[in-house]
Amino acid sequence: MFYKSFVLSFLFLFLFGCGLSIDSPIDSLKNSNGVIGKVPDVMDGGTARPEDRNDSTTYVQLAEVYFSNGNGPISIALKNAKISIYLDASNGEGHLILAIIYTYLKEHKKALLHYKVAIQHDPNNIKINVGYANYLCDIKKSQEALIYYDKAISNPLNQSRQYIYSNAGHCLLVDGDNEKASVYLRKALAIDEKFIPALLGMLKIRMKQKNYYSGRAFLSRYLAVSKHTSETLISGITIEKSLGDTAKVKKYTEILQTKFADSPEAKTISNGG
């Protein structure tokens, strides 16, 4: 799934290690044993105190850690995310991690609602714009996704544009817009000529276009910085068959059948594909 492939790249985790404020609103959520019980769904609220905003940020970061590292059940990440919003309903990144968790849980109505609230509260946040764009791409709304990818790219604070250009390119590639996808992927490579996701994206485009000389060049660039996968091997076999290099066809076939014997690509070759 596209969303799942790309969204974790933008969860930048900075744990403050600070304690919670005295007389925090979450005290009202605790039972007689001091344990936080069910956390209500909160979409909007009044102005949070500065100390509550700090605590809200801490809970966002905890939710990100539990979700991205797989530490414990998803319910723990969800509870921390809900607490962050309970403390500060205007915390855009709190709504973002809630949206990501709800997407993972396939609760798409809740996910979309929290993405929209996140954008409303923090419209220039790079992470929020990329997260929402990835989600829109995943639900096949690539043109709308580009609005938010482009907004994140244009942010002067963005120091990772190659990732976002590549995300946008792959989004368009899945949508079948090879020409526009190529523009974004080449912009990623202009920033980092060895950027693997963009090299693989351009290889896929060239394979679709049956432009095998260019495909060979992108495969060569990829192999200069990474190792073969079953997908790159099948691309290599197709390329070299078309260009008449039987030695490379034999070499790639042997590697595919030896190192990736259980892959769909190897089975395709075995069946005469």
Protein Blocks (a to p, Z undefined) as FASTA:
>chain_A
ZZlmmmmmmmccddekiacdehiaklmmpcfkopacdddddfbdcdddfklmmmmmmmmm
mmmmmmmnopajfklmmmmmmmmmmmommlmklmmmmmmmmmmnopaklmmmmmmmmmmm
mmmbmklmmmmmmmmmmnopaklmmmmmmmmmmpmklcblmmmmmmmmmmmmmnopamlm
mmmmmmmmmmmmmlmklmmmmmmmmmmnopaklmmmmmmmmmmmmccdfklmmmmmmmmm
mnopaklmmmmmmmmmmmmmmgmklmmmmnoZZ
